[in-house]
Amino acid sequence: MRTRATRPTQFGVCTDNRGYPASLEVGKLYPVIPDAEATRHGYIRVIDESGEDYGYSAERFFLLEVPEALAKTLSARSGTRARRPNAALQPASAAGARSAGLRGQTGAAGGRPPDR
């Protein structure tokens, strides 16, 4: 039986919650959702205090890569599940990335005003 190599899962420690005190807590660990479009614009997508994933400036977080076993434990404790990107849903081209990336959302912050 072939074993599948697992990639580390990313979490971000919030270092700056200015402008988002109800959504982010300084010093708290947040699961990071892989999002190539957000990354190209300097954002990361995290599951914040609302329980939903939103894009925030990557400068607000210190990123950590953790092994899958630790990610499961951390996610279980926080009540959220760290997600991996579904390869079937990734756009095939740059044009597809623009249309599928952050579609229907205001700015790169996923429905919230963009970070400045």
C-alpha positions in Angstrom: 0.0 0.0 0.0 1.3 3.4 -1.0 1.3 6.1 1.7 0.4 9.6 0.8 2.8 12.3 1.9 1.1 15.0 3.8 1.9 18.6 3.5 2.0 20.8 6.6 -1.1 22.8 7.4 -0.7 26.5 7.9 -1.9 28.5 10.9 -1.4 32.2 11.5 -0.9 33.9 14.9 -2.6 37.3 14.8 -0.1 40.1 15.6 -2.3 43.1 14.7 -6.1 43.3 15.0 -6.5 47.1 14.5 -9.8 47.8 12.7 -11.0 44.2 13.4 -11.3 43.8 17.2 -14.4 41.7 17.0 -13.0 39.5 14.2 -9.4 38.9 15.3 -7.6 38.5 18.7 -4.0 39.4 19.0 -2.0 36.3 20.0 -4.6 33.8 18.8 -3.9 31.0 16.4 -6.1 31.0 13.3 -6.4 28.2 10.6 -5.2 29.5 7.2 -7.2 28.5 4.1 -5.0 28.2 1.0 -6.0 30.9 -1.5 -3.6 31.7 -4.4 -5.6 34.8 -5.5 -5.5 36.3 -2.1 -1.8 35.5 -1.7 -1.1 37.4 -5.0 -2.6 40.5 -3.4 -0.8 40.2 -0.1 -3.7 38.7 1.8 -4.2 35.4 3.6 -7.6 33.7 4.2 -8.2 32.7 7.8 -11.2 31.4 9.8 -11.8 34.3 12.1 -13.9 34.8 15.2 -17.1 34.7 13.1 -16.3 31.1 12.2 -16.2 32.1 8.5 -13.1 32.5 6.3 -12.1 36.0 5.3 -9.1 37.6 3.7 -6.8 39.8 5.8 -3.5 41.4 5.1 -0.7 38.8 5.6 1.2 41.4 7.6 -1.3 40.9 10.4 -0.2 37.3 11.0 2.9 35.3 11.8 2.5 32.1 9.7 3.3 28.7 11.1 3.4 25.4 9.2 2.4 22.4 11.4 2.2 18.7 10.8 -1.3 17.3 9.9 -1.6 15.5 13.3 -1.0 18.7 15.2 -3.4 20.6 12.8 -6.2 18.2 13.7 -5.6 18.7 17.4 -5.5 22.5 17.1 -8.6 22.5 14.9 -10.5 20.3 17.3 -9.6 22.6 20.2 -10.7 25.7 18.4 -13.9 24.2 17.0 -12.8 24.8 13.4 -11.4 22.5 10.8 -8.2 23.4 8.8 -9.1 23.0 5.2 -6.9 22.1 2.2 -7.7 23.4 -1.2 -9.7 21.1 -3.4 -7.6 20.7 -6.6 -10.8 20.1 -8.7 -12.0 23.6 -7.8 -8.7 25.4 -8.7 -8.9 27.6 -11.8 -7.1 26.3 -14.9 -5.9 29.7 -16.2 -5.2 33.2 -15.0 -8.6 34.3 -16.5 -10.2 31.5 -14.5 -8.4 32.7 -11.4 -9.8 36.1 -11.8 -13.4 34.9 -12.3 -13.3 32.2 -9.7 -10.8 33.6 -7.1 -12.8 36.1 -5.0 -15.9 36.2 -7.0 -18.9 38.1 -5.5 -16.8 39.5 -2.7 -16.0 43.2 -2.0 -12.2 43.7 -2.4 -9.7 41.1 -1.3 -11.1 41.0 2.2 -14.0 38.7 1.3 -17.0 41.0 1.8 -15.2 43.4 4.2 -13.5 46.6 3.3 -9.9 45.9 2.2 -7.2 46.1 4.8 -5.0 49.2 4.5 
